[in-house]
């Protein structure tokens, strides 16, 4: 009962409990930064998949995992902000 096993995320990919904790922390922090979008299951799933992919190749820094999760969302936000700024300046 005292033994903690690695958890399979998908076939052939296993993470130790401390890594799963880091991944969960990164996802929750990312969701807090996108409160409206993160309420949608598909958005959370996409961010989780990005985190899993990065962790699968060895990333363990929760800040970088969060950045990976938000990468697409931040690009869209920057693009939308730039368009809004251009429109206001015309």
N, C-alpha and C positions, 0 to 999 in steps of 0.2 A: 504494500500500500504506500510506502514511502518513496518509491521510485517514480521519477518523472520522466516520461518518454517524449521524444520529439513528435511533433504533430505533422501529419502529412497535409499539405495544402492542396496539392494536386498530384497525380501519379508521378513518382520519382522525385518530388520536391518535398523535403522535410525541413522544418525549422525547430530549433530548440526553444523552450518556453521563454527565455529572456529575449530572444529575437522576435518572437510573436508579440511580446510586450512592447518592444520598440516599434514594431509595425503598427500595432493598435494605437499607440501614442501618436504616431505620425498621421494616421488616418483621422483620429478624433480632432487633432489640432487643425488639420486641413479643412475638416468639416466646419469647424468654428470660424474659420476665415471666409468660408462661403456659406453663410447660414441659410440663405434661401435655396441655393442650388443643392446643397448637401441633404436637403430633405427628400430629394428624389432618389429612389433606390438605384436607378441606373447610374446616376452621378457618383454615388458612393461606391458602386461596383466598379466603375471605370477607375476611380482613384485607388481602390483596393488592388485591382489588377496591376496598376502601375507600380505600386509599392511592392507587391509580390515579385514582379519582374526584376526590380532593382535589387531586392533582397536576395533573389535567386542567384545573382552574379556577385554577391558578397557585400553589398552596401549595408552598413549597420548604423550610420549616423541618422538619428531621427529627423534632424533638420533637412538633410539631403533627401531622405525618404519623403518628407512632406513636400519638398520642392518638386520632386518627381510627380507626386500625386496632383499637384496644382499646375503643372507645366502648361497644359492645354488651356486651362481655365484662365490663367494669368495672361497668356498671349491674347486670348479673346477680349479680356478686360482692357488690356493696354490698347488693343486695336479700337475697341469701342470708345475708350476715353479719347484717343487721338482723333477719331472722327467727330466726336462731340466738340472737341476743342476747335477743330477746323471750321465746323458749322457755326460756332459762336463768333469766330473771328471774321466771318464774311460779312 
